[in-house]
Structures are given as structure tokens and as C-alpha cells.
Amino acid sequence: MAHSTQATETQSGWAVETPGPMGTGPLVVTRRRVPALGPGELLVRVEACGVCRTDLHLAEGDLAPHRPSAFPGHEIVGRVAAVGDGVTLFRTGDRAGGAWLRGTCGTCRYCTTGRENLCPRSTYTGWDADGGFAELAVIPEAFAYRLPEDRDAALLAPLLCAGIIGYRSLRRSALPAGGRLGLYGFGASAHLAAQVALAEGATVHVLTRSERARELAMELGAASAGDAYDPPPEPLDSAILFAPVGDLVPVALEALDRSGTLSIAGIHLSDIPALNYQRHLFQERNLRSVTSNTREDGREFLTLAARIGIRVTVSPYPLSRADRALADLAADRVNGAAVLVPG
């Protein structure tokens, strides 16, 4: 049964009121009633919520809002405070995680063939429903992840999007065993994907404009770390573009060896300049996009992350400074992943 007092409970959170550059103050603190739980839903008291570049795209208007005044945030770690009718996998007090993918139809040709990330009726946390930039969040049980009880919540939060989407992007890059991987941009997602690739025997080259990010890359075991527009020290078998910068697409394609693959990780990308067929695509170079993730991606990555002891570098912010966290992300001032914590 749902919590008996939930219908009158209110909470504080950060809503995207008028999307625009961070300097215009698109995030506003607001208080609203906690929605009533439907069948199969969990009410989670947020312990930590990662700050993703997708949240920045929503706040600044790069992504059109699906729901007016929504709370962003889709890397949610929390404790179950109440459950809706029909919940069987979680109980009050359990730790649960909420991620970007929130719902799918389950019946279309994509859902029934293991490609639910392409479901035309898919819904998303912080876009179609309130997310974790708040004290409480509602998560459908079918799309919630069970998380370790003994890990710091702030270190778990980035795994739920930065980690999962980085993992899918790595798989989409078709990196061969022992291959040479280039990572363009080295923020929350890239620093986790790099560790998976390294654990699987890859040579990793990082290309980013951030000096702090280059230092972190070398600490984690990258073979080299240079500027985003510089050529890597050797041809690449695969590359992943994490920076939302279309100008880097031809740069990364030109760095690929024959039959190499570039995977573009972001939900938003600035315009791609004209490509030269001979320089950028010939010799069977491949260009792939990445769209969200499947729940199986999430389960695979979380299991792998625990097995290899993935190191999560976080910059914590109190929930009261969510606007500052997004502003720092916009200005590339965040080392690793920004994470909001209550209090």
C-alpha cells in the first residue's frame, strides 16, 4: 500500500522554469506536492543525485521541455520511503536507483527485440516526470535498479547515467580486443568508460581541452592525454565523442584507422561541419549515434563496475547549490562528476 500521508506531503526542489543560459537563472527553487504513487511505483527519499550534461541541455533549452517546470536529475540514489500497489521487488528502507530511461511501451518492434532504448513512446526521468534535483522522487519499480547498501551514495549516483551511457557508447564504438580507443572529452561519462576499456585490455588516448581532465586521465591509466583538436599519437580503432561539439566529428573521424568506428555519446550535439569523403569516411570508417540505453545495459554495467572496482571521481555540491553545479558544468569547472547531496 502507498504511504497514507503521501497525498499531502510537499517537498522542495529545483525546477526549470524558463530555459536559457545558466547566467539567466533557468533553475528556480520551488515547493510542490509529492505526486500520489501509482501501481508499481516507488517513492524514494534522495540520498544523492548526479548532475548530467543532459540536465544542462534541458536547463539551457538545447532540449525542448516535455513537461513544464520539471525537476531535472536522473542519476538518483535513495531509500524507498513508500511503495505503490503491486510492488514486489522493493520494500521500504531498501536502496534504489533511478536512471534516465523511465518507461517504454513494452510492445513495439523495438521493445520486443531488445532495443527498448528506441521505443517511440519511451519516457525519461527529469524530462517527462520530476527527477532527483529534489528531496523525493517517484521511480517505476520496473525501471529501478537495486544498488549496494555499503557504498557512498554520492559515488553510486554517476553510475546511473554517466556510467551506463558511457558503457553503451563503448559497445557502440565496436572496440576490438586490445584495441586503441580515443575519448574526446573527459568528464563524468568518459572517466568511467575509460576504466571499463582499460580493464578489458584497451589502449586509451584522451583528447580534451581541460588540463585537470588530462591529469585525471593519466592517473586512471590512459596512454596519452592531449588537446581535443590534436591528433592522437597513433591511429585509433575506435573513438567516442563525449563533448557535445560537432566540430570534433571530422577531427575524430580523421583520427580513425581503416574500418574504425566513431560513437557519439550525447543526446545533443552542435552542428557537424561538412565532411570530406576521402579524409573522414572512406576506407570503411563508421559513424554511429547513441540513443539512451536499455535496462540490460544498466544491469550489465553495474555488475561490471562492481567487479572491476571502478573508481568514481566526484565533485559534491549541496542540493541548495544545484544552480552552481550546473553553471560549473557549463564552464567545464567540474572534475569528474558533479553530484548533489541533501543537507
WOTA-V764337 format. One record per helix or strand of 3 or more residues. SS is the DSSP state (helix for helix, strand for strand). FROM is the first residue (numbers start at 1). TO is the last residue. If there is no record, write none. Layout:
{{SS & FROM & TO} {SS & FROM & TO}}
This chain:
{{helix & 6 & 8} {strand & 10 & 16} {helix & 22 & 24} {strand & 27 & 33} {strand & 41 & 51} {helix & 53 & 60} {strand & 76 & 83} {strand & 95 & 98} {strand & 101 & 103} {helix & 111 & 113} {helix & 116 & 118} {strand & 123 & 125} {strand & 136 & 140} {helix & 141 & 143} {strand & 144 & 146} {helix & 153 & 160} {helix & 162 & 172} {strand & 180 & 184} {helix & 188 & 199} {strand & 203 & 207} {helix & 211 & 220} {strand & 224 & 226} {strand & 236 & 241} {helix & 248 & 255} {strand & 256 & 264} {helix & 277 & 281} {strand & 286 & 289} {helix & 295 & 308} {strand & 314 & 318} {helix & 319 & 330} {strand & 337 & 341}}
